[in-house]
Amino acid sequence: MPNAARIVVLWDATTAEHQLRALSTAAQTMSIELQVIEFGDYTTMLSTLDAGLKERSHALIQLSSPLVTAGASRMAEIVRTYRVPAISPFRCFPDRGGLMSYGPVLPAL
């Protein structure tokens, strides 16, 4: 997405702080605005995702969290509703209807 200027980042505040720092550094280098959606439980994750995507972002990046895995089906439905391309670190997201994943193959580990 070469023209993406605003990206929503779904971040579990209890995990993945190093991922958020690395992503923030990369976004700053590329002049991309990140809208970080912080959550701490499953219900908050889904409601804040829905609210965040109403802001007309160009894409969604999901950072690593067990809750992201648990909510993959519902998250895929939400991003399809808003027609926002999304990426997850876990294969379960595209397996359940999301666009794509890029990350470790957990069963192989």
N, C-alpha and C positions, 0 to 999 in steps of 0.2 A: 504494500500500500504506500507508494511513493508520495502521495499527497496527504497522508494522514497527519493532521496537526493536533488532534485531541484524542487521547486514548484513555479509556477507563481501565483501571487496574484493580482487580479484586484481590484484597489482601487480608489474610487471617492474621490479626494482631498478635496471636499467640505463637506464630511460626513465621519463618521465611523473611525475617528482617534483612538479612544479607541480600536476598533477592531484590527486595524493594530498593535498597541502596544502589545496587548495581544497575537496576532498571532506571532509576532516577538520574544517575550519572549519564547513562547512554541517551536518555531522552533530552537532557539538557544540552548535550553535545549536538544533537540533531534538531534543536529548537522545537521539540514536541512537548505539548502541554499534557501532563498526566493528571487525571482526576482519580485519586486514590480513594477507593471505597473500602473502608475498614469494617471488619465484622469479627464477631467472637463466637457466634453460634449459628446453627443452620437457618433458623427463621430470620434472623437479622441479615444473613448473607443474601437470601432471596429477596427480601424487601428492599435492601439498599441497592442491590443490583438493578432491580426494576426501576427504582427512583433515579439511579445514576445514568441509566441508558436513555431516560427521557430527555437528558441534556443534549442529545444529538451528537454523541461522540462518533468518531470514525471507526473505532475498533475496540476490542476488549482483550486484555491479557489477564489470565488467571494465574496467580502465583500458587506455589505448592501448599496444600493443606488437605488433611483427611476429609474436611467438610466439603471441599471442592469435588472430591471423588464421590462422596455420598450424595451430593446434589447434582450430579452430571446431567441426568435426564431433565430435570426441571430447569437447570441453567440453559440447556440447549433449546428448550421451548422458549424461554425468555428472549434469548438473543435472536432467535428466528423471528419472533414477533416484531422486534425492532429492526430486523434486517441488518444486523451489525456483525461483521466477521469477528470471530473469537478464536483464541488459541489457549490451550491448556497444556500443562506438563504431563497430563495423564491420558492414556489411550481410551479410557472409558468415556471421555467426552465425545470424540467423534463416533465411537461405537454406539452412543445413545442419541446421535442426531446433531452433534456439534460439528463445526467446520474442520478443525484439525488439532493435532497435538504434536508437541516436540519435547521429548524428555526421555527418561529412562523407561525401559520395559520392566516394570516391577516384578512380574512373575519370573522373569529370567534372572533377577537378582537373588 
